Amino acid sequence: MAVLPFRPIPFFANKNRAFWRLQAAGWGGAMLVRSMSGLANGLSLSFLVLVLISTITGFSITLILSVVYRQLINRRPLVTWGVTGIVLAGAVFIYAFVDAWVNGLYYGDTGSGFAQRFIGLFYIDMTLLGAWTALYYMVNFFLQIEEQNDQMIQLENQATQAQLAMLRYQLNPHFLFNTLNSISTLVLLKQTEPANAMLSRLSSFLRYTLVNEPTGRVTVAQEVDTLKLYLEIERMRFEERLRTSFRIDPVTEDALLPSLLLQPLVENAIKYAVSPQEAGAEITISAQLVGQNLRITVSDTGPGLQSSAASNRFAGVTFDGGEHVSTGVGLANIRDRLAQAYGDAHRFETMEPPEGGFAVLIEIPFERREAPVANPAPKRPALAS
């Protein structure tokens, strides 16, 4: 699609300028129509002087009307329309009086009296000023409705952004508590090097969460790098019990998704698949393009929903091994974030695959970032020896 070399400006972006443009165009058009009609009926060119004077008079009267109507438009309907009717009638009377007087000076005594000319011009002037009044209120009421709609959309967007930010911020305290508790345990056991390495990884991970906007989106490649950093922190707790596999289609690496969308899913898998099993479990993260959608699956080889501990994946508050308190916001948090970000244009399903374990499937519209990424994913520090 061709791109315009300039950015179009809305006609009513500057209301004052738009008013003068409409005023000039409207009265200019009225003068042109009356002039062409008079010339077509065989009137002399001098008739154009009368048309010009009448146009200037109408233009001036409507300037006064605009000031009066501006004060009336936001009043109660009874006051607005009642006073408008009175003011309009007075304006038409003045307009017709001036037109009749000027016509009398121009034509002289032609047998028709002032009253007859006044009545004849009254209906013409009433039509012009009545139409101008209707258009004035119509345009201004339309602009007020548009402003109210813009304000409502802005408030809805602010509410959505606040909701997304709240959902994102729910994740950090939960993860931070578990990690700091593990670091504390390592310090008590005087395992300095592993504790230092875990602190370094935690620092990098938290730096990433602070740099990226809570309501922002990142690429799949960035999200995967962040997950690997998070998994390195958790691997220091679970060692060989935590096994991971990434199956990322290269086509999807530039696709966009909400920042830290997958971290709570992986955290859930660690808590309910890796932690309760002596042999641990394998967590698989896959991403592929399905039609116009990005499909992401996070699965594990844990006990699924059969055990009582695993059934707490959907609970409000749980206890992890009698030590770590869980806020239980994982799956519900993801579901709410997807609903806020994509409305009905997403899919979120939990399932137990035939081979066992537990899986979460997410489908969202496939979108790419148009501008270069400003904040790349954090680099993972090297493992401590």
Backbone torsions as a table, in degrees:
resi	resn	phi	psi	omega
1	MET	NA	134.5	-178.1
2	ALA	-69.1	144.7	-179.5
3	VAL	-106.0	130.3	179.5
4	LEU	-64.7	141.5	179.3
5	PRO	-72.8	-5.8	178.9
6	PHE	-138.6	162.6	179.4
7	ARG	-97.5	115.7	-178.0
8	PRO	-63.9	140.2	-179.6
9	ILE	-103.3	130.2	178.3
10	PRO	-56.8	143.0	-175.8
11	PHE	-59.6	-38.3	-177.0
12	PHE	-97.3	20.4	177.0
13	ALA	-62.2	-39.0	173.7
14	ASN	-113.2	102.7	-173.6
15	LYS	-64.9	-37.8	-178.8
16	ASN	-64.2	-45.1	178.9
17	ARG	-65.8	-39.4	179.8
18	ALA	-63.5	-38.3	178.9
19	PHE	-61.2	-48.2	-178.0
20	TRP	-65.9	-35.0	177.4
21	ARG	-65.4	-46.3	179.3
22	LEU	-65.8	-38.8	179.1
23	GLN	-61.9	-46.5	-179.8
24	ALA	-66.4	-43.4	-178.4
25	ALA	-66.9	-41.0	-177.4
26	GLY	-66.6	-50.8	-178.8
27	TRP	-73.5	-29.8	174.1
28	GLY	-64.7	-40.4	177.4
29	GLY	-66.2	-40.8	178.7
30	ALA	-63.2	-41.2	178.4
31	MET	-64.3	-39.4	-179.8
32	LEU	-65.1	-43.0	-178.9
33	VAL	-64.4	-44.4	-178.9
34	ARG	-67.8	-35.3	178.8
35	SER	-67.4	-47.3	-179.6
36	MET	-63.7	-36.8	179.7
37	SER	-67.0	-42.0	179.9
38	GLY	-66.1	-43.6	178.8
39	LEU	-65.9	-36.0	178.8
40	ALA	-66.9	-26.6	178.4
41	ASN	-89.4	9.9	173.6
42	GLY	87.1	13.0	178.1
43	LEU	-74.8	155.1	-177.7
44	SER	-76.0	166.6	-179.3
45	LEU	-64.6	-25.1	178.8
46	SER	-63.1	-18.9	177.2
47	PHE	-60.8	-26.4	-178.9
48	LEU	-63.8	-25.0	177.2
49	VAL	-64.7	-42.4	177.8
50	LEU	-62.6	-41.5	179.8
51	VAL	-63.6	-41.5	-179.7
52	LEU	-63.9	-44.7	179.6
53	ILE	-63.6	-42.3	179.6
54	SER	-63.6	-38.7	179.6
55	THR	-66.9	-43.4	178.9
56	ILE	-63.2	-38.9	178.6
57	THR	-63.5	-47.9	179.6
58	GLY	-62.5	-41.0	178.6
59	PHE	-59.5	-45.1	-178.1
60	SER	-67.5	-41.8	-179.4
61	ILE	-63.9	-39.8	-179.0
62	THR	-69.7	-25.6	173.8
63	LEU	-64.0	-40.8	177.4
64	ILE	-68.2	-41.1	178.7
65	LEU	-60.7	-37.8	-178.6
66	SER	-63.1	-36.4	177.8
67	VAL	-66.5	-42.2	-179.4
68	VAL	-68.0	-45.6	-177.4
69	TYR	-65.0	-32.1	179.0
70	ARG	-62.0	-32.1	178.5
71	GLN	-80.4	-21.3	-175.8
72	LEU	-94.5	-22.2	-166.6
73	ILE	-64.4	-28.9	-178.0
74	ASN	-101.6	11.6	177.2
75	ARG	-83.9	178.8	175.4
76	ARG	-62.3	146.6	-176.5
77	PRO	-53.2	-40.3	-178.9
78	LEU	-62.6	-41.9	178.8
79	VAL	-68.9	-45.3	-177.8
80	THR	-57.9	-53.8	-173.7
81	TRP	-77.9	-31.4	178.2
82	GLY	-66.3	-50.7	-179.9
83	VAL	-67.3	-36.1	178.4
84	THR	-59.8	-44.0	179.2
85	GLY	-60.3	-42.6	-179.5
86	ILE	-66.9	-46.1	-179.1
87	VAL	-64.2	-40.7	180.0
88	LEU	-63.8	-42.5	178.9
89	ALA	-61.7	-42.1	177.8
90	GLY	-64.6	-39.6	180.0
91	ALA	-65.6	-41.7	178.3
92	VAL	-63.6	-39.5	179.3
93	PHE	-61.3	-46.4	-179.8
94	ILE	-64.1	-43.2	-178.8
95	TYR	-61.5	-47.5	-179.0
96	ALA	-66.6	-36.9	179.2
97	PHE	-62.6	-46.3	-179.8
98	VAL	-64.8	-43.4	179.4
99	ASP	-61.8	-44.1	-179.1
100	ALA	-65.1	-40.0	179.7
101	TRP	-65.5	-43.7	179.5
102	VAL	-66.3	-41.1	177.9
103	ASN	-62.9	-36.7	178.0
104	GLY	-64.7	-39.6	177.7
105	LEU	-66.9	-36.5	-175.8
106	TYR	-75.7	-47.7	-174.2
107	TYR	-89.3	-18.7	-178.0
108	GLY	71.9	-155.4	-178.5
109	ASP	-85.2	98.3	-178.8
110	THR	-108.1	12.9	179.2
111	GLY	99.0	-21.0	179.0
112	SER	-97.7	130.4	-178.0
113	GLY	-79.4	174.3	-178.4
114	PHE	-62.0	-41.6	-177.9
115	ALA	-61.7	-39.9	-179.7
116	GLN	-66.1	-43.8	178.3
117	ARG	-64.1	-39.5	-178.9
118	PHE	-61.7	-45.3	-179.0
119	ILE	-65.9	-40.5	-179.8
120	GLY	-63.7	-40.6	-179.1
121	LEU	-80.7	-21.5	-177.4
122	PHE	-58.9	-43.7	-176.5
123	TYR	-69.4	-36.7	178.1
124	ILE	-65.3	-46.7	-178.4
125	ASP	-68.3	-33.5	178.1
126	MET	-65.8	-37.0	177.7
127	THR	-64.6	-43.5	-178.9
128	LEU	-65.2	-50.6	-177.4
129	LEU	-71.5	-32.9	176.4
130	GLY	-64.5	-43.9	177.9
131	ALA	-64.9	-40.4	179.2
132	TRP	-63.1	-42.5	179.0
133	THR	-62.5	-45.3	179.8
134	ALA	-61.0	-43.4	179.7
135	LEU	-66.5	-38.0	-179.9
136	TYR	-60.8	-49.9	-179.1
137	TYR	-68.0	-38.2	-179.1
138	MET	-62.5	-47.3	-179.6
139	VAL	-64.2	-43.9	-177.1
140	ASN	-70.9	-36.8	175.1
141	PHE	-65.6	-39.0	177.1
142	PHE	-61.3	-43.8	179.7
143	LEU	-65.4	-37.0	177.8
144	GLN	-64.9	-41.6	177.8
145	ILE	-64.1	-41.5	178.6
146	GLU	-62.8	-41.7	178.3
147	GLU	-63.5	-41.4	178.5
148	GLN	-64.6	-40.2	177.5
149	ASN	-64.4	-42.3	178.0
150	ASP	-61.5	-41.0	178.9
151	GLN	-65.2	-40.2	178.9
152	MET	-65.5	-42.0	178.7
153	ILE	-63.9	-41.0	178.9
154	GLN	-63.8	-41.8	178.4
155	LEU	-66.1	-39.7	177.7
156	GLU	-64.3	-40.5	177.7
157	ASN	-64.5	-40.6	178.4
158	GLN	-64.7	-39.4	178.4
159	ALA	-65.9	-40.7	178.6
160	THR	-64.3	-43.9	179.1
161	GLN	-62.8	-40.1	179.0
162	ALA	-65.6	-39.3	178.5
163	GLN	-65.4	-43.2	178.4
164	LEU	-63.1	-42.1	179.1
165	ALA	-62.9	-41.0	179.6
166	MET	-62.9	-42.6	179.4
167	LEU	-63.9	-39.3	178.6
168	ARG	-66.1	-42.7	-176.5
169	TYR	-70.6	-17.9	176.3
170	GLN	-65.6	-25.9	-173.7
171	LEU	-75.7	-40.5	-170.9
172	ASN	-62.4	-45.7	-179.6
173	PRO	-60.5	-38.1	-179.4
174	HIS	-63.1	-51.3	179.9
175	PHE	-65.2	-41.1	-178.4
176	LEU	-62.6	-40.3	179.7
177	PHE	-61.0	-48.3	-178.4
178	ASN	-63.0	-42.8	-177.4
179	THR	-67.9	-45.3	179.1
180	LEU	-63.9	-33.6	177.0
181	ASN	-65.1	-39.4	177.4
182	SER	-66.9	-41.5	178.0
183	ILE	-62.1	-41.1	178.2
184	SER	-60.4	-40.8	178.5
185	THR	-63.4	-42.5	179.0
186	LEU	-63.9	-38.7	179.1
187	VAL	-65.4	-42.3	179.1
188	LEU	-63.0	-33.2	178.1
189	LEU	-84.6	4.1	178.8
190	LYS	60.0	31.8	174.9
191	GLN	-94.7	79.6	-170.4
192	THR	-66.1	-47.0	-175.0
193	GLU	-64.2	-47.0	176.4
194	PRO	-61.8	-37.4	178.6
195	ALA	-64.3	-40.7	178.4
196	ASN	-65.7	-41.3	178.6
197	ALA	-63.8	-41.1	179.6
198	MET	-66.2	-38.6	176.6
199	LEU	-62.7	-39.5	178.9
200	SER	-63.2	-43.7	179.5
201	ARG	-68.1	-40.2	177.8
202	LEU	-62.4	-39.9	178.0
203	SER	-61.0	-44.7	179.5
204	SER	-64.7	-40.6	-178.7
205	PHE	-66.1	-45.6	179.8
206	LEU	-67.5	-33.7	176.5
207	ARG	-61.2	-40.0	178.5
208	TYR	-63.5	-42.8	-179.3
209	THR	-67.4	-28.0	179.2
210	LEU	-80.0	-37.3	-178.0
211	VAL	-69.2	-39.4	-177.9
212	ASN	-85.6	140.3	179.3
213	GLU	-65.5	141.3	178.7
214	PRO	-59.0	-30.3	-179.1
215	THR	-99.7	7.4	-176.8
216	GLY	-80.5	172.3	177.6
217	ARG	-123.4	149.9	-179.7
218	VAL	-128.6	168.8	177.6
219	THR	-81.4	162.5	177.0
220	VAL	-59.5	-38.5	179.2
221	ALA	-61.5	-42.5	177.7
222	GLN	-64.4	-43.9	-179.0
223	GLU	-63.5	-39.1	178.6
224	VAL	-65.5	-44.1	177.9
225	ASP	-60.2	-39.6	178.4
226	THR	-66.9	-39.3	177.2
227	LEU	-62.8	-40.4	179.5
228	LYS	-63.9	-38.4	177.0
229	LEU	-64.3	-43.9	177.6
230	TYR	-62.5	-41.6	-178.5
231	LEU	-67.8	-31.2	175.9
232	GLU	-64.7	-36.2	175.8
233	ILE	-64.3	-46.7	-178.5
234	GLU	-70.7	-29.7	179.9
235	ARG	-66.2	-26.1	176.5
236	MET	-70.0	-22.9	175.9
237	ARG	-84.0	-42.7	-171.4
238	PHE	-104.4	-13.1	178.2
239	GLU	54.2	-129.3	-173.1
240	GLU	-72.7	-8.1	177.9
241	ARG	-71.1	-22.8	179.3
242	LEU	-100.3	111.0	179.1
243	ARG	-118.4	137.9	-176.2
244	THR	-129.7	153.9	177.6
245	SER	-143.8	130.5	178.7
246	PHE	-113.6	125.1	177.7
247	ARG	-122.5	81.9	-174.6
248	ILE	-106.3	115.3	175.5
249	ASP	-65.1	127.1	-179.3
250	PRO	-54.2	-27.9	-179.9
251	VAL	-64.2	-27.5	-174.6
252	THR	-92.0	-2.7	-173.5
253	GLU	-63.3	-28.7	180.0
254	ASP	-92.8	0.4	-179.1
255	ALA	-69.9	149.5	-177.3
256	LEU	-99.7	145.4	174.6
257	LEU	-152.6	159.6	179.7
258	PRO	-58.4	141.0	-177.8
259	SER	-60.9	136.8	178.9
260	LEU	56.7	36.5	177.8
261	LEU	-73.6	-35.0	-172.5
262	LEU	-91.7	-18.2	-176.0
263	GLN	-57.4	-45.9	178.9
264	PRO	-66.0	-27.6	176.5
265	LEU	-67.3	-43.9	177.5
266	VAL	-65.9	-39.1	178.6
267	GLU	-62.2	-41.1	175.6
268	ASN	-60.9	-42.9	-179.5
269	ALA	-63.2	-40.0	178.1
270	ILE	-64.0	-43.3	-174.4
271	LYS	-68.8	-41.7	-172.0
272	TYR	-105.1	-7.4	178.3
273	ALA	-116.4	-45.9	-176.6
274	VAL	-82.2	-49.7	-172.4
275	SER	-61.9	-45.4	-175.1
276	PRO	-77.5	-12.0	-176.4
277	GLN	-103.9	132.8	-179.4
278	GLU	-62.8	-36.1	-179.9
279	ALA	-84.6	-3.6	-178.5
280	GLY	74.6	-158.4	-179.0
281	ALA	-159.2	166.6	176.6
282	GLU	-107.4	134.1	178.1
283	ILE	-110.2	129.0	-178.7
284	THR	-117.1	128.3	176.0
285	ILE	-115.7	121.4	-179.2
286	SER	-126.8	150.3	177.3
287	ALA	-141.8	131.4	-179.9
288	GLN	-149.0	161.6	178.9
289	LEU	-95.3	123.5	179.1
290	VAL	-122.5	100.7	-175.1
291	GLY	64.6	-122.5	177.9
292	GLN	-99.9	12.8	-176.3
293	ASN	-116.8	151.4	172.0
294	LEU	-95.6	121.4	179.6
295	ARG	-107.6	125.3	178.9
296	ILE	-121.9	133.0	179.3
297	THR	-127.2	130.8	173.9
298	VAL	-118.5	114.2	-176.6
299	SER	-128.4	160.2	177.9
300	ASP	-141.1	166.0	-179.8
301	THR	-104.3	31.7	-179.9
302	GLY	-81.2	-165.2	-176.4
303	PRO	-77.4	1.0	-178.1
304	GLY	69.7	-138.4	-179.3
305	LEU	-105.6	15.2	-175.9
306	GLN	-76.2	-37.9	-177.6
307	SER	-80.3	157.8	179.9
308	SER	-66.9	-34.1	179.4
309	ALA	-66.5	-42.7	-178.0
310	ALA	-67.2	-27.0	-179.9
311	SER	-67.2	-14.1	179.0
312	ASN	-77.5	1.1	177.2
313	ARG	-56.8	-29.0	-176.8
314	PHE	-105.5	6.0	-176.7
315	ALA	-80.2	167.0	-179.9
316	GLY	-80.5	-47.6	-179.5
317	VAL	-136.5	130.5	-178.6
318	THR	-133.9	169.6	176.4
319	PHE	-122.5	127.3	-176.0
320	ASP	-94.6	102.9	175.5
321	GLY	65.3	20.8	-179.6
322	GLY	75.4	4.0	-176.4
323	GLU	-117.3	-52.6	-171.8
324	HIS	-99.0	127.5	176.3
325	VAL	-83.6	132.8	179.9
326	SER	-109.4	138.4	176.5
327	THR	-78.4	-14.4	175.9
328	GLY	65.7	28.6	-175.8
329	VAL	-96.3	-1.9	-169.7
330	GLY	-52.0	-74.4	-174.2
331	LEU	-67.7	-41.2	178.7
332	ALA	-63.0	-37.1	178.6
333	ASN	-62.6	-46.7	179.9
334	ILE	-62.1	-43.7	-179.5
335	ARG	-60.8	-43.2	179.9
336	ASP	-67.8	-39.9	179.6
337	ARG	-64.1	-40.4	178.5
338	LEU	-66.1	-40.2	179.3
339	ALA	-64.6	-39.7	179.2
340	GLN	-68.1	-39.2	-173.9
341	ALA	-82.3	-34.2	-170.9
342	TYR	-125.0	-4.4	-178.6
343	GLY	63.3	-130.0	-179.9
344	ASP	-86.2	-4.5	-175.9
345	ALA	-86.6	46.2	176.8
346	HIS	-151.5	167.5	178.2
347	ARG	-134.3	132.7	178.9
348	PHE	-137.8	115.7	-177.2
349	GLU	-135.5	143.7	170.6
350	THR	-113.0	143.6	-175.2
351	MET	-154.0	162.3	172.2
352	GLU	-112.5	106.4	-178.8
353	PRO	-59.8	156.0	179.8
354	PRO	-57.4	-33.7	-179.1
355	GLU	-78.3	-0.7	178.3
356	GLY	102.5	175.2	-179.7
357	GLY	88.4	-157.0	-175.8
358	PHE	-145.0	145.3	-178.6
359	ALA	-143.8	147.2	174.1
360	VAL	-122.2	128.1	-179.0
361	LEU	-113.8	131.5	178.8
362	ILE	-126.5	132.9	172.5
363	GLU	-127.8	128.8	178.0
364	ILE	-135.6	160.4	178.1
365	PRO	-58.4	138.8	-180.0
366	PHE	-80.4	117.4	-179.6
367	GLU	-135.5	146.8	176.8
368	ARG	-114.2	152.8	176.9
369	ARG	-75.9	130.8	-179.0
370	GLU	-79.9	-40.5	-178.2
371	ALA	-95.1	159.5	176.8
372	PRO	-61.5	147.9	-179.0
373	VAL	-69.4	126.3	-176.9
374	ALA	-82.3	-36.4	-175.7
375	ASN	-121.0	96.2	-179.5
376	PRO	-67.5	162.4	178.7
377	ALA	-65.9	150.9	-176.1
378	PRO	-69.2	148.7	175.3
379	LYS	-80.9	139.7	-178.1
380	ARG	-83.9	127.6	178.8
381	PRO	-66.7	155.6	-178.2
382	ALA	-70.1	150.4	178.4
383	LEU	-65.6	140.4	177.8
384	ALA	-74.8	143.0	-179.5
385	SER	-80.6	NA	NA
